[in-house]
Every structure is written in C-alpha cells, then in structure tokens.
Amino acid sequence: MSPDLGAASQVRDAAPLFAALGDETRFGLLVRLASSGPGSIARLSARAQVSRQAITKHLEILNEAGLVTSARRGRERIWQIEPDRLAEARRYLDLISRQWDDALGRLKRFVEAPD
C-alpha cells in the first residue's frame, strides 16, 4: 500500500518511525544490523559509546516503531531489521520527494508564465 501523508492516520503511523530513525545511536544500530546481520546485545554494544542498558532501550524504541524484531536464542535475544518497515519509510520519503518536486514545478511554471 502506498502511503498518503495527507491522511491523519498515516501521519500518526509515520511519526514514531521517523522519530526512531532520528536518533544517532538508533540509526547506528540499524546500520550495524544492516551491514552485519542479526545480533545480540553483546555484539551490538561492542565498541559502542553507550552502555548495554542504553543499547537495549534504543532497541526497544526501534522495536516499538516496527524497525527491528527480536527472538530468544537460548539466554540471548537476537535482534534483526524489519525490512518491510524500512521499505515503508522509503515510500514515505519518496512520496515527500515527489510532492516537493511537484510544488517546485508549479512554482517554476508560475514564475516563468508570461504576464
């Protein structure tokens, strides 16, 4: 389904998605999961500038936004990216880009129109 940012329900759905993506630590976790594949808290917090507890909280926010999921494997939780939600974010950005291009096109036609 193609997003329609004019619908209030779509904006309510997109807001937590982009709020989660807007944090540097969370964005870094997504990049790490994308490049290295699923991982545990121990692996994801290695070389991190924040504690394991902070990493866990960031992953929970990403999970609430639908950007990651986790599954128990023994005593560990393994986290992975939710590709459908990332694709949805891309569709929102593509829609905004098209709307911006359309607005610029209308402005150009208006400015260049003969008097």
Rosetta blueprint (number, residue, H / E / L):
1 M L
2 S L
3 P L
4 D L
5 L L
6 G L
7 A L
8 A H
9 S H
10 Q H
11 V H
12 R H
13 D H
14 A H
15 A H
16 P H
17 L H
18 F H
19 A H
20 A H
21 L H
22 G L
23 D L
24 E H
25 T H
26 R H
27 F H
28 G H
29 L H
30 L H
31 V H
32 R H
33 L H
34 A H
35 S H
36 S H
37 G L
38 P L
39 G E
40 S E
41 I H
42 A H
43 R H
44 L H
45 S H
46 A L
47 R L
48 A L
49 Q L
50 V L
51 S L
52 R H
53 Q H
54 A H
55 I H
56 T H
57 K H
58 H H
59 L H
60 E H
61 I H
62 L H
63 N H
64 E H
65 A L
66 G L
67 L L
68 V E
69 T E
70 S E
71 A E
72 R E
73 R E
74 G L
75 R L
76 E E
77 R E
78 I E
79 W E
80 Q E
81 I E
82 E L
83 P H
84 D H
85 R H
86 L H
87 A H
88 E H
89 A H
90 R H
91 R H
92 Y H
93 L H
94 D H
95 L H
96 I H
97 S H
98 R H
99 Q H
100 W H
101 D H
102 D H
103 A H
104 L H
105 G H
106 R H
107 L H
108 K H
109 R H
110 F H
111 V H
112 E H
113 A L
114 P L
115 D L
